């Protein structure tokens, strides 16, 4: 049983990990080794104390150096579900279950709303995990929506199983070249089906018949990831201790609300980690 699991590798998640490491807690940190695409793309940052003018790429490099100095490790598995087990949490990541006494949610915010029909058909043809559900679609026709090149290995995996893959890489150019993969820039607008997925409707108005839809994104809506968590105006509701409505579950960074600032995220990650330490002591 872990002391804590951190979900998210942006500035808030990094700050939480540094502090839990300092307090010698047994924790897992889920995220991307490239840390935060948002930070990396920042042209110039002028309000980060100690760095009067620094690019996002340079700041990410400093973050990487701090990670190496602290011997921190990021687990690059995709977390798709968190279950309250009564006194502790079970976290599902790439078909593995991890048990933890506490959670720190630092996964940022979704930059796009879920597709129409996505939430309603989740678990009935809509999936967020290729390795979890890919085997269900052997020899079938599927659609895959992705907003990051880091998921392309999962698309390759799905292409080995499915007969036909309609792939929709959002905001980037794909490097996948397979005979059964059709790459399209005509993005899905709606997922069709009553009791199960039957197809997708594209922005152009065209419809495609598919047996399943895989949504591979950098962020999952908090209410989908952690059922029962209380929200306010699209963000996770927290108090000054960064505590959520669920016992032992804390949140920090962009997912708890504006302003979306790196300095705010770092401070909140620090508070969340100290709140975890206090909670475990109790």
JOHU-V344361 format. One record per residue. N is the residue number from 1. RES is the residue in one small letter. SS is DSSP state (@ for helix, = for strand, . for the rest). Layout:
# JOHU-V344361
N&RES&SS, N&RES&SS
This chain:
# JOHU-V344361
1&x&., 2&x&=, 3&x&=, 4&x&=, 5&x&=, 6&x&=, 7&x&=, 8&x&., 9&x&., 10&x&., 11&x&@, 12&x&@, 13&x&@, 14&x&@, 15&x&@, 16&x&@, 17&x&@, 18&x&@, 19&x&@, 20&x&@, 21&x&@, 22&x&@, 23&x&., 24&x&., 25&x&., 26&x&., 27&x&=, 28&x&=, 29&x&=, 30&x&=, 31&x&., 32&x&., 33&x&., 34&x&., 35&x&., 36&x&., 37&x&@, 38&x&@, 39&x&@, 40&x&@, 41&x&@, 42&x&., 43&x&., 44&x&., 45&x&=, 46&x&., 47&x&., 48&x&=, 49&x&., 50&x&., 51&x&=, 52&x&., 53&x&., 54&x&=, 55&x&., 56&x&@, 57&x&@, 58&x&@, 59&x&@, 60&x&@, 61&x&@, 62&x&@, 63&x&@, 64&x&@, 65&x&@, 66&x&@, 67&x&@, 68&x&@, 69&x&@, 70&x&@, 71&x&., 72&x&., 73&x&., 74&x&., 75&x&=, 76&x&., 77&x&., 78&x&., 79&x&=, 80&x&=, 81&x&=, 82&x&=, 83&x&=, 84&x&=, 85&x&., 86&x&., 87&x&., 88&x&., 89&x&=, 90&x&=, 91&x&=, 92&x&=, 93&x&=, 94&x&., 95&x&., 96&x&=, 97&x&=, 98&x&=, 99&x&=, 100&x&=, 101&x&=, 102&x&=, 103&x&=, 104&x&=, 105&x&=, 106&x&., 107&x&., 108&x&., 109&x&., 110&x&., 111&x&., 112&x&., 113&x&., 114&x&., 115&x&., 116&x&=, 117&x&., 118&x&., 119&x&., 120&x&., 121&x&., 122&x&=, 123&x&., 124&x&., 125&x&., 126&x&=, 127&x&=, 128&x&., 129&x&., 130&x&@, 131&x&@, 132&x&@, 133&x&@, 134&x&@, 135&x&@, 136&x&@, 137&x&@, 138&x&., 139&x&., 140&x&., 141&x&=, 142&x&=, 143&x&=, 144&x&=, 145&x&=, 146&x&=, 147&x&., 148&x&., 149&x&@, 150&x&@, 151&x&@, 152&x&@, 153&x&@, 154&x&@, 155&x&@, 156&x&@, 157&x&@, 158&x&@, 159&x&@, 160&x&@, 161&x&@, 162&x&., 163&x&., 164&x&=, 165&x&=, 166&x&=, 167&x&=, 168&x&=, 169&x&=, 170&x&., 171&x&., 172&x&., 173&x&., 174&x&., 175&x&., 176&x&., 177&x&., 178&x&., 179&x&., 180&x&., 181&x&=, 182&x&=, 183&x&=, 184&x&., 185&x&., 186&x&., 187&x&., 188&x&=, 189&x&=, 190&x&=, 191&x&=, 192&x&=, 193&x&., 194&x&., 195&x&., 196&x&., 197&x&., 198&x&., 199&x&=, 200&x&=, 201&x&=, 202&x&=, 203&x&., 204&x&., 205&x&., 206&x&., 207&x&=, 208&x&=, 209&x&=, 210&x&., 211&x&., 212&x&=, 213&x&=, 214&x&=, 215&x&=, 216&x&=, 217&x&., 218&x&., 219&x&., 220&x&., 221&x&., 222&x&@, 223&x&@, 224&x&@, 225&x&@, 226&x&=, 227&x&., 228&x&., 229&x&., 230&x&., 231&x&=, 232&x&=, 233&x&., 234&x&., 235&x&=, 236&x&=, 237&x&., 238&x&., 239&x&., 240&x&., 241&x&., 242&x&., 243&x&=, 244&x&., 245&x&., 246&x&., 247&x&., 248&x&., 249&x&=, 250&x&=, 251&x&=, 252&x&., 253&x&@, 254&x&@, 255&x&@, 256&x&@, 257&x&., 258&x&., 259&x&., 260&x&., 261&x&., 262&x&@, 263&x&@, 264&x&@, 265&x&@, 266&x&@, 267&x&@, 268&x&@, 269&x&@, 270&x&@, 271&x&@, 272&x&@, 273&x&@, 274&x&@, 275&x&@, 276&x&@, 277&x&@, 278&x&@, 279&x&@, 280&x&@, 281&x&@, 282&x&.
